Amino acid sequence: MAKPLGLVREWAFASPDYLAKAPPLETPDDLPLHRILLDTSRPKLRDTPEWLLEKDGQQKQVRVQPVLSSHQYAPLLSAAIAGSGVALLPAYVASEHLKSGRLAPVLPGWSHDCWPVYLVYPYRHPLPRKYEAFIQHVVPRMRALLEAGIDPGQSGIRPPSPE
């Protein structure tokens, strides 16, 4: 059985310190001027480092030159917090750091890749009570977590304005 939970979408984030020192980042076309922290977990990105960003049905493909590549979010998150550049991360990965002010969303409304998340479990009839209890506990929490990942740029948290 596969129960749909929601969608994961990646958004661009950087530290306020990085944004204060870096060139303005107002549109995807500004990305080549920035230090990029690249997720290489998908084979296509390893061969051709490009970000395909989408906003309101409009797509923009931007070739990027990464200063750091990793196939896991943890090093990209750490590097972004340390002020090393701009990373694409799911909002659930960045949320605590957005609240603390260590990260800021950039390019509000523009998102990268999107994929579905499912809770998968073996079919049994009747469903064992421990499975049922687990599903009832996990499903609403995962759905809330994934729904919270909808455009962090709309949260009112904005990068510092250049002075």
Sequence and secondary structure as in RCSB ss.txt:
>XXXX:A:sequence
MAKPLGLVREWAFASPDYLAKAPPLETPDDLPLHRILLDTSRPKLRDTPEWLLEKDGQQKQVRVQPVLSSHQYAP
LLSAAIAGSGVALLPAYVASEHLKSGRLAPVLPGWSHDCWPVYLVYPYRHPLPRKYEAFIQHVVPRMRALLEAGI
DPGQSGIRPPSPE
>XXXX:A:secstr
 EEEEEEEEEEEEE HHHHHHS    SGGGGGGS EEEE  SHHHHHS EEEEEETTEEEEEE  EEEEESSHHH
HHHHHHTTS EEEEEHHHHHHHHHHTS EEEEEEEEEEEEEEEEE    SS  HHHHHHHHHHHHHHHHHHHTTS
 GGGGS       
